[in-house]
Each structure stands twice: as structure tokens, then as C-alpha cells.
């Protein structure tokens, strides 16, 4: 299928630049659900807390744009002069991002033939211990319920995990970079403890990103009340939820998750780790589809060893 040539490369670069939520982006810093994030020249979202004050938007527009042709060659085209109306696509695509993601961009358009160590994934040295039985390959997805990129990727992950070979042991790990992250992580493990995670995992994403209910507040007690109101709609009793919420099992799960986040130095989500040896994300793989294929191939390689 042919993509419109003039902006094909720009769209890919833009999608890669917006492919993760960073550690410094807390729930209170994120723009309201549905509101567009401000963009830097590199195409990465800025919150009100981090955006440079007094930045000249007109200066962000590149004078040229590089597109990738179907035969693999590149064509540099001049961008028309400023007409007074800012073009959000061109303003989001700069030569810096294009240079940094040229390999990933090509992979997203054509699909990599061979996965490259140091390009599509990073090899962890030393490899880290896993928590799965012998013969199993551990795959971890680090995520955050309030991350829009995790939300966008999740339906693909849900479909993908239902097709996994029996030797892959897949688990999600919620990050806990601050108290709002921890509150949503506690919700995740509480639902798991109650045996309701399979039913409500996607519903939590929907509640936050579609219904606009953050499910967290500045006070832990208020966060718990918000989450109780949410789960009661799905038939979970308040007493059962409160008991699990403060249980030793949930506290243990939170501690283990925090240790994993620190061990792998996770500073952006969604991020995948394969068997304690390889780490990758949408940016390095080139696209969500490439990422899931990459994870499957790395796991198959590990299973053979």
C-alpha cells in the first residue's frame, strides 16, 4: 500500500517520537485526557511544567524535510515558507529526530530483515535473573495505566499474548515513579489478588483515557475511594476490595515490581524485557507491530538455547 510520499517519513518519525511516557511525567503533569500535548521541535510532548518559557514556535519549523523513497533512497525537499499559520506536522519533525531515528524509520516502513543488537534492542550486561521455571522464557512489559502510549499499545498486546507459544511467560509490571503511579499499581495488584484482572485490566485503561476518570487523587484515601467507586460498577464488594488493597500479598507484589523497575532502570514506558537479557520499546523496534515481532523472535531464540 502506497503512503502519500511527501509526508510518509514525517508521520513515522512523529509516531516514534511520541512512543513512550517518561519517568518525569506524573499524572498531575499530564494534560487533561483528550487535550493535545504541546510539542517541541523534536516532536516530544512537553507538559506545562517542562516546556521552555517564551519558546518561539515559528523558529521550530524545519526548512527541509527528508522522505524515504520506496527504493530506499532519500529525497530532501524544501518546506514552503511560513504563511502565518503553524503547521503542526512540520513543526513536530526536525532534523534532530530524523537523524536519531533514521534506522527505526526505515524499519517501520519496510520491516527489518535482521534485528540488530544496539539498534532494535539493547543487550543487558550482566543478564538479570528471572522468576520463571526452567524451560520458560520470561517477558515483562513495564507500563503505567495513565500513559497514553501504553493505552494505545495495550489492545495489540492483548491480542498478541493470546497467540503466544507455551514457553513464553508474560507478565506486566506497573511502574512506581511517584505516589500517583504507586496508587495505580496498587489497583493493578488488588485486581490481580481478587482474580478480576483479566476482566478489568482494559476497563481501567478505558476509565482513565476514555471516561476521563484519573482514578487517583493527591490523597491516598481519596484515590482508594475513587477506585472503590470504579470497581463497584463491576460487582466487586467494597469490603473485599479494601481487604485486598491493604493485604500483605499486594504489598509484596508492589515491592517486587519496584525492585524490577530499579533493576532494569526503567525510565520510560511501555518497555519490554526478554528473559532478563534484552530490552526494547516501540522506538527501537520501529513500530508497535515490529516490537511484538521482535519480542517473539528474541523469546524464540532464548528458548532454543
C-alpha positions as CSV (number, residue, x, y, z in Angstrom):
1,X,0.0,0.0,0.0
2,X,1.5,3.4,-1.0
3,X,1.7,6.1,1.6
4,X,1.5,9.7,0.4
5,X,5.1,10.3,-0.4
6,X,5.5,13.9,0.8
7,X,4.7,13.2,4.5
8,X,5.2,9.5,4.9
9,X,8.6,9.7,6.6
10,X,7.4,12.7,8.7
11,X,4.4,10.7,10.1
12,X,6.7,7.8,11.0
13,X,9.2,10.0,12.8
14,X,6.4,11.7,14.7
15,X,4.9,8.5,15.8
16,X,8.2,7.2,17.0
17,X,9.0,10.4,18.9
18,X,5.7,10.1,20.8
19,X,6.1,6.4,21.6
20,X,6.7,6.5,25.3
21,X,5.9,8.1,28.6
22,X,8.9,9.2,30.6
23,X,9.7,8.9,34.2
24,X,9.3,12.6,34.9
25,X,5.8,12.8,33.6
26,X,3.5,12.3,36.6
27,X,-0.3,12.1,36.5
28,X,-0.6,15.7,37.8
29,X,1.7,17.0,35.0
30,X,-0.1,15.3,32.1
31,X,-2.6,17.4,30.1
32,X,-6.3,16.6,30.5
33,X,-7.5,13.5,28.7
34,X,-8.2,14.3,25.1
35,X,-6.1,17.5,25.2
36,X,-3.2,17.7,22.7
37,X,0.2,17.9,24.2
38,X,2.4,20.8,23.3
39,X,5.3,19.8,21.1
40,X,9.0,20.6,20.9
41,X,10.9,20.8,17.6
42,X,11.9,17.2,18.2
43,X,8.3,16.1,18.4
44,X,8.3,15.1,22.1
45,X,5.4,16.2,24.3
46,X,6.1,19.0,26.8
47,X,4.0,19.5,29.9
48,X,3.3,22.9,31.3
49,X,6.0,22.1,33.9
50,X,8.7,21.3,31.5
51,X,8.0,23.4,28.4
52,X,10.6,26.2,27.9
53,X,9.1,29.5,28.6
54,X,8.9,32.0,25.9
55,X,9.8,29.5,23.2
56,X,9.3,30.9,19.7
57,X,7.0,28.5,17.9
58,X,7.8,29.8,14.4
59,X,11.5,29.0,14.9
60,X,10.7,25.3,15.3
61,X,9.7,24.8,11.7
62,X,12.4,23.0,9.7
63,X,13.4,24.4,6.3
64,X,13.7,21.0,4.7
65,X,12.1,17.6,5.1
66,X,13.7,14.3,4.2
67,X,11.4,11.5,2.8
68,X,12.3,7.9,2.3
69,X,11.6,6.6,-1.2
70,X,10.4,3.1,-1.9
71,X,13.8,2.1,-3.3
72,X,15.5,3.0,-0.1
73,X,16.9,6.3,-1.3
74,X,16.2,9.7,0.4
75,X,14.9,12.9,-1.2
76,X,15.4,16.2,0.6
77,X,12.6,18.7,-0.2
78,X,12.3,22.4,0.8
79,X,9.4,23.3,3.1
80,X,7.3,26.2,1.9
81,X,7.8,29.4,3.9
82,X,5.8,30.4,6.9
83,X,2.3,31.6,5.9
84,X,1.5,32.7,9.3
85,X,-0.3,29.5,10.3
86,X,1.8,27.0,12.1
87,X,1.8,23.5,10.5
88,X,1.8,21.1,13.5
89,X,3.1,18.2,11.5
90,X,6.1,20.0,10.0
91,X,6.8,21.8,13.3
92,X,7.0,18.4,15.1
93,X,9.5,16.9,12.7
94,X,13.0,18.2,13.0
95,X,16.3,17.1,11.5
96,X,17.4,16.0,15.0
97,X,14.6,13.4,15.3
98,X,15.1,12.4,11.7
99,X,18.8,11.7,12.3
100,X,18.3,9.9,15.6
101,X,15.5,7.6,14.3
102,X,16.5,7.1,10.7
103,X,17.2,3.4,11.2
104,X,13.9,2.9,13.1
105,X,12.0,4.9,10.5
106,X,13.2,2.6,7.7
107,X,12.3,-0.4,9.8
108,X,8.8,0.9,10.3
109,X,8.3,1.4,6.6
110,X,9.8,-1.8,5.3
111,X,10.2,-4.1,8.3
112,X,13.7,-5.2,9.4
113,X,15.1,-8.3,7.9
114,X,17.6,-8.9,10.7
115,X,17.1,-7.5,14.2
116,X,20.2,-5.5,15.2
117,X,21.7,-5.6,18.7
118,X,22.2,-2.0,19.8
119,X,19.7,-0.7,17.3
120,X,16.4,-2.6,17.6
121,X,17.1,-3.8,21.2
122,X,19.7,-3.5,23.9
123,X,21.5,-6.5,25.4
124,X,21.7,-6.3,29.2
125,X,25.1,-7.0,30.7
126,X,25.1,-8.7,33.0
127,X,21.9,-10.6,32.3
128,X,19.4,-10.5,35.2
129,X,17.8,-13.4,37.0
130,X,14.2,-14.3,36.0
131,X,11.3,-15.7,38.1
132,X,10.1,-18.4,35.7
133,X,10.6,-22.2,35.7
134,X,13.3,-23.9,33.7
135,X,12.3,-24.1,30.0
136,X,10.2,-20.9,30.2
137,X,11.2,-17.5,28.7
138,X,10.2,-14.5,30.8
139,X,8.7,-11.5,29.0
140,X,8.0,-8.4,31.1
141,X,6.0,-5.3,30.0
142,X,6.6,-2.3,32.1
143,X,3.6,0.1,31.9
144,X,1.6,2.8,33.5
145,X,-2.2,2.9,33.4
146,X,-2.2,6.7,32.8
147,X,0.3,6.6,29.9
148,X,-1.5,7.2,26.6
149,X,1.1,5.2,24.7
150,X,0.6,2.2,27.0
151,X,-3.1,2.6,26.3
152,X,-2.7,2.7,22.6
153,X,-0.4,-0.4,22.6
154,X,-2.5,-2.5,25.0
155,X,-5.1,-3.8,22.6
156,X,-2.2,-5.1,20.4
157,X,-0.5,-6.7,23.4
158,X,-3.8,-8.3,24.4
159,X,-4.2,-9.9,21.0
160,X,-0.6,-10.9,20.8
161,X,-0.4,-12.6,24.2
162,X,-3.3,-14.8,23.3
163,X,-1.2,-16.3,20.5
164,X,2.0,-16.8,22.5
165,X,3.7,-20.2,22.5
166,X,3.6,-22.1,25.7
167,X,7.2,-21.5,26.6
168,X,6.7,-17.7,27.0
169,X,5.7,-16.5,30.4
170,X,4.3,-13.0,30.0
171,X,3.7,-10.6,32.9
172,X,3.0,-6.9,33.2
173,X,4.9,-4.7,35.7
174,X,3.4,-1.3,36.7
175,X,6.0,1.4,37.3
176,X,6.0,3.4,40.6
177,X,8.0,6.5,40.0
178,X,5.8,8.6,42.3
179,X,2.7,8.2,44.5
180,X,0.2,8.5,41.7
181,X,2.0,5.7,39.9
182,X,2.0,3.6,43.1
183,X,-1.7,4.1,43.6
184,X,-2.5,2.8,40.1
185,X,0.0,-0.1,40.6
186,X,-1.8,-0.9,43.9
187,X,-5.1,-1.0,41.9
188,X,-3.5,-3.4,39.4
189,X,-2.3,-5.9,42.0
190,X,-5.5,-5.6,44.0
191,X,-7.5,-6.6,41.0
192,X,-5.0,-9.5,40.4
193,X,-5.4,-10.6,44.0
194,X,-9.2,-10.6,43.6
195,X,-9.0,-12.6,40.4
196,X,-10.5,-9.7,38.5
197,X,-7.5,-8.5,36.5
198,X,-8.4,-10.4,33.3
199,X,-11.9,-8.8,33.4
200,X,-10.9,-5.3,34.4
201,X,-7.4,-4.5,33.1
202,X,-8.7,-3.0,29.8
203,X,-11.5,-1.3,31.7
204,X,-9.0,0.6,33.9
205,X,-7.4,2.0,30.7
206,X,-10.8,2.9,29.3
207,X,-11.9,4.6,32.6
208,X,-8.8,6.8,32.5
209,X,-8.3,7.6,28.8
210,X,-11.9,7.5,27.5
211,X,-14.1,8.4,30.5
212,X,-11.6,10.9,31.9
213,X,-11.6,9.5,35.4
214,X,-7.9,9.6,36.7
215,X,-8.6,7.0,39.5
216,X,-6.0,8.8,41.6
217,X,-6.0,11.9,43.8
218,X,-3.5,13.8,45.8
219,X,-4.5,12.0,48.9
220,X,-4.2,8.2,49.1
221,X,-7.6,7.8,50.9
222,X,-9.3,9.7,48.1
223,X,-7.6,7.6,45.5
224,X,-8.9,4.5,47.2
225,X,-12.4,5.9,47.3
226,X,-12.3,6.7,43.6
227,X,-11.1,3.2,42.8
228,X,-13.7,1.6,45.0
229,X,-16.4,3.6,43.2
230,X,-15.0,2.3,39.9
231,X,-14.8,-1.4,40.8
232,X,-18.2,-1.5,42.5
233,X,-19.7,-0.9,39.0
234,X,-18.3,-4.3,38.1
235,X,-19.7,-6.2,41.1
236,X,-16.7,-6.1,43.4
237,X,-17.8,-5.5,47.0
238,X,-16.2,-2.6,48.9
239,X,-15.1,-4.7,51.8
240,X,-13.4,-7.3,49.6
241,X,-11.6,-4.6,47.7
242,X,-10.4,-2.8,50.9
243,X,-9.2,-6.1,52.4
244,X,-7.1,-6.9,49.3
245,X,-6.0,-3.3,48.8
246,X,-4.1,-3.4,52.1
247,X,-3.1,-7.0,52.1
248,X,0.3,-8.5,52.6
249,X,0.1,-10.1,49.1
250,X,-0.4,-6.8,47.4
251,X,2.3,-5.1,49.4
252,X,4.7,-7.9,48.4
253,X,3.8,-7.6,44.7
254,X,4.3,-3.8,44.9
255,X,7.8,-4.3,46.4
256,X,8.8,-6.9,43.8
257,X,7.6,-4.6,41.0
258,X,9.5,-1.7,42.4
259,X,12.7,-3.8,42.6
260,X,12.2,-4.8,38.9
261,X,11.8,-1.2,37.8
262,X,15.0,-0.3,39.6
263,X,16.9,-3.4,38.5
264,X,16.2,-2.7,34.8
265,X,16.5,1.1,35.2
266,X,13.1,1.7,33.5
267,X,12.7,5.4,32.7
268,X,10.1,5.2,30.0
269,X,7.0,3.1,29.3
270,X,5.9,0.9,27.6
271,X,9.2,-1.1,27.7
272,X,9.7,-4.8,27.3
273,X,12.4,-7.0,28.8
274,X,13.0,-10.5,27.5
275,X,14.4,-13.2,29.8
276,X,16.5,-10.7,31.8
277,X,18.8,-10.2,28.7
278,X,17.2,-7.9,26.2
279,X,15.3,-4.6,26.5
280,X,13.2,-2.9,23.7
281,X,10.4,-0.5,23.1
282,X,8.4,0.9,20.2
283,X,11.1,3.5,19.3
284,X,13.9,1.0,18.9
285,X,11.8,-1.6,17.1
286,X,10.3,0.9,14.7
287,X,6.5,0.3,15.2
288,X,4.2,-1.5,17.7
289,X,3.9,-4.4,15.3
290,X,7.7,-4.7,14.9
291,X,8.1,-4.5,18.6
292,X,5.8,-7.5,19.2
293,X,7.5,-9.5,16.4
294,X,10.9,-8.6,17.9
295,X,9.9,-9.8,21.4
296,X,8.6,-13.1,19.9
297,X,11.8,-13.6,18.0
298,X,14.1,-12.9,20.9
299,X,12.0,-15.2,23.1
300,X,12.2,-18.0,20.5
301,X,16.0,-17.5,20.3
302,X,16.2,-17.8,24.1
303,X,14.0,-21.0,24.1
304,X,16.4,-22.7,21.7
305,X,19.4,-22.1,24.0
